[in-house]
Amino acid sequence: MNSHARKVRELWGAHLSIDDQELLLLPRTLSLDTDSTSLEGHRENLALLLESRDLRRIPVSESSFVSDEVAFQWLAQGRLDFNRQTFREACKREGLLDGDGELMGCSV
């Protein structure tokens, strides 16, 4: 381990009042882990999930999508509870539905 990493571990251990063994367990306890899935792999997994709920896929040419912003807008507006019908209507208004506008696989 290099001296910089050692110093950081010592500082965190002292700050949290835990020993080195406990410090090594901390990331796993917080569910922090590495993920070897590529960004493209995550994008494809998300596309499959969206498609299974009859929601529009994120176009390959875009790095973000309208659904990213919509979730934050709904949260800011306090719109946190939906049933199947109100969720479908909200998605339809925002242009998030694919095809005929039905949420065939939706479990809400």
Secondary structure, 3 states (H helix, E strand, C coil): CCHHHHHHHHHHHHHHCCCHHHHHHHHHHCCCCCCCCCHHHHHHHHHHHHHHCCECCCCCCCCCCHHHHHHHHHHHCCCCCCCHHHHHHHHHHCCCECCCCCCCCCCC
